[in-house]
Amino acid sequence: MRGAWALALLCFTLPARAGLFDDDLARQRIEQLRSDVNALTQRIETVNSNQLDFANQLESIRADLAKLRGQQEVMFHDLDALQKRQKDFYIDLDNRLRKLEPAANEAGTPTPPAKVDSAKETRDYETALNLLKASKFKEAGASFLSFIETWPNSTMQDSATYWGAYAHAQAKDHKQGAALFEKFAATWPQDERAPDALEGEAESLKALKDFKAAHAVLQKLSDKYPMSDAGKRAKRELKLTHIKKK
């Protein structure tokens, strides 16, 4: 009788323990699965966060690049405007000097030699000057050369020579530009444009790849006009060239 009860009790408890073991194993698997899911979720969040940071950094770089490009455009525009103002300033100064010449003659300044046709001389000069103002450099250069040859005794020879040199340099005719700049600096060394003429000659020589001659002109400019803006630029360039050669 006792054996029957023991057998019955054993049969009753075994399924209960088996179910308990199955529940524990399921819980363990659930916990493991939950842990894996949490870990995977954290990895996804980390990746998303890194992607967001990368996207923000990329956007910042693009904004900085756009800003730099804008600044570059402004600098180029300012440089073009500065060059135009410089050209207009010299042309305006030249025109003012032309207007002062009659008054100077009346005040006792020796009258220049008589001209065959002073009106035509003025028209020829103004034609070349207007071509220069219109940035038609090739035509302006040819017109100034024609003026120089046609009117050798003109009081406008200095300006015609300087602007002829400038026009040829702008038209990439650096050989003629260098020759006229050299002529101007040698013929009118006291003119306020003489330092710029030497600088222009050096630039044309560099464009012709005659660096030895350009160096010599820069040295002359630095020695003869040390306090001029062109002379100071020449001095800095000579210093940099000397450092590079070392």
NORGI-V198121 format. One record per residue. RES is the residue in one small letter. PHI is phi in degrees with one decimal (NA if undefined). OMEGA is omega in whole degrees, 0 to 359 (999 if undefined). Layout:
RES & PHI & OMEGA
RES & PHI & OMEGA
This chain:
m & NA & 178
r & -60.9 & 180
g & -63.9 & 181
a & -67.9 & 178
w & -65.1 & 180
a & -64.0 & 181
l & -66.2 & 180
a & -65.6 & 180
l & -65.2 & 179
l & -65.2 & 180
c & -65.6 & 181
f & -77.2 & 185
t & -83.4 & 184
l & -61.6 & 179
p & -61.6 & 180
a & -63.9 & 178
r & -65.8 & 179
a & -62.8 & 178
g & -65.6 & 178
l & -62.4 & 179
f & -62.5 & 179
d & -64.3 & 179
d & -65.3 & 179
d & -60.7 & 180
l & -64.7 & 179
a & -65.1 & 179
r & -62.5 & 179
q & -60.7 & 181
r & -66.2 & 178
i & -63.9 & 179
e & -62.3 & 179
q & -64.5 & 179
l & -64.1 & 179
r & -62.7 & 179
s & -63.0 & 179
d & -64.2 & 180
v & -63.4 & 179
n & -61.9 & 180
a & -62.7 & 179
l & -65.0 & 179
t & -63.0 & 178
q & -63.3 & 178
r & -63.2 & 179
i & -63.5 & 179
e & -63.6 & 178
t & -63.1 & 179
v & -61.7 & 180
n & -61.5 & 179
s & -64.1 & 179
n & -63.7 & 179
q & -63.6 & 179
l & -64.7 & 177
d & -61.3 & 180
f & -62.7 & 180
a & -63.4 & 178
n & -64.4 & 179
q & -64.2 & 180
l & -63.1 & 180
e & -65.5 & 178
s & -65.4 & 179
i & -63.5 & 179
r & -62.7 & 179
a & -65.4 & 178
d & -63.2 & 180
l & -64.1 & 178
a & -63.1 & 179
k & -65.3 & 179
l & -64.0 & 178
r & -63.2 & 178
g & -63.3 & 178
q & -64.2 & 179
q & -62.9 & 179
e & -61.8 & 179
v & -63.2 & 180
m & -63.7 & 179
f & -62.6 & 179
h & -63.9 & 179
d & -62.7 & 180
l & -64.8 & 178
d & -61.8 & 180
a & -65.3 & 179
l & -64.2 & 179
q & -63.3 & 179
k & -66.2 & 179
r & -62.6 & 179
q & -63.8 & 180
k & -63.7 & 180
d & -63.3 & 180
f & -63.6 & 180
y & -65.3 & 179
i & -65.0 & 179
d & -64.3 & 178
l & -61.7 & 179
d & -62.3 & 179
n & -64.9 & 179
r & -64.6 & 178
l & -63.0 & 179
r & -61.5 & 181
k & -70.3 & 181
l & -78.7 & 184
e & -60.5 & 179
p & -59.2 & 180
a & -64.5 & 179
a & -64.6 & 179
n & -65.9 & 179
e & -66.3 & 181
a & -79.6 & 177
g & 117.5 & 178
t & -69.5 & 181
p & -53.7 & 180
t & -75.6 & 180
p & -64.3 & 180
p & -54.9 & 181
a & -62.0 & 181
k & -105.4 & 179
v & -65.2 & 181
d & -149.9 & 184
s & -64.7 & 180
a & -65.8 & 179
k & -68.0 & 177
e & -58.3 & 179
t & -63.7 & 180
r & -62.8 & 180
d & -62.8 & 180
y & -66.7 & 181
e & -65.7 & 177
t & -62.4 & 179
a & -64.0 & 182
l & -65.5 & 179
n & -67.1 & 175
l & -63.7 & 178
l & -66.3 & 179
k & -60.9 & 180
a & -83.6 & 180
s & 61.4 & 173
k & -91.0 & 193
f & -66.5 & 181
k & -63.3 & 179
e & -66.2 & 179
a & -63.2 & 179
g & -60.8 & 179
a & -65.3 & 181
s & -67.4 & 178
f & -66.3 & 177
l & -60.5 & 178
s & -61.4 & 179
f & -63.4 & 181
i & -59.4 & 181
e & -75.3 & 184
t & -77.7 & 185
w & -123.1 & 184
p & -64.9 & 182
n & -100.3 & 183
s & -68.3 & 175
t & -72.8 & 179
m & -100.2 & 179
q & -60.1 & 182
d & -63.3 & 181
s & -67.3 & 178
a & -62.4 & 180
t & -69.1 & 181
y & -63.9 & 183
w & -72.7 & 173
g & -64.9 & 177
a & -63.0 & 180
y & -61.0 & 181
a & -62.7 & 180
h & -65.0 & 179
a & -63.8 & 179
q & -67.4 & 179
a & -84.8 & 179
k & 70.0 & 172
d & -90.9 & 190
h & -70.7 & 179
k & -64.7 & 178
q & -68.1 & 178
g & -60.9 & 180
a & -61.8 & 182
a & -64.1 & 181
l & -72.0 & 176
f & -61.9 & 179
e & -62.8 & 179
k & -61.1 & 181
f & -61.9 & 183
a & -63.2 & 181
a & -79.2 & 184
t & -84.7 & 183
w & -127.2 & 185
p & -66.3 & 181
q & -88.6 & 179
d & -65.6 & 182
e & -65.5 & 179
r & -90.3 & 182
a & -59.5 & 177
p & -60.5 & 178
d & -65.4 & 178
a & -64.6 & 177
l & -64.0 & 177
e & -64.1 & 177
g & -63.7 & 177
e & -62.3 & 179
a & -62.2 & 180
e & -64.8 & 179
s & -66.0 & 179
l & -65.8 & 176
k & -65.5 & 177
a & -64.2 & 177
l & -85.7 & 180
k & 65.6 & 174
d & -97.0 & 189
f & -69.1 & 179
k & -63.9 & 179
a & -66.5 & 179
a & -62.2 & 179
h & -62.2 & 180
a & -65.2 & 179
v & -66.5 & 178
l & -62.5 & 178
q & -65.2 & 177
k & -63.1 & 179
l & -61.7 & 181
s & -64.1 & 182
d & -75.8 & 187
k & -85.9 & 182
y & -129.9 & 187
p & -65.5 & 184
m & -93.5 & 178
s & -77.1 & 178
d & -61.3 & 179
a & -64.9 & 179
g & -65.1 & 178
k & -67.3 & 177
r & -64.6 & 179
a & -63.9 & 180
k & -63.0 & 178
r & -64.9 & 181
e & -66.5 & 178
l & -64.1 & 179
k & -65.2 & 179
l & -63.3 & 179
t & -62.7 & 180
h & -65.2 & 179
i & -64.9 & 180
k & -63.5 & 180
k & -66.8 & 177
k & -69.3 & 999
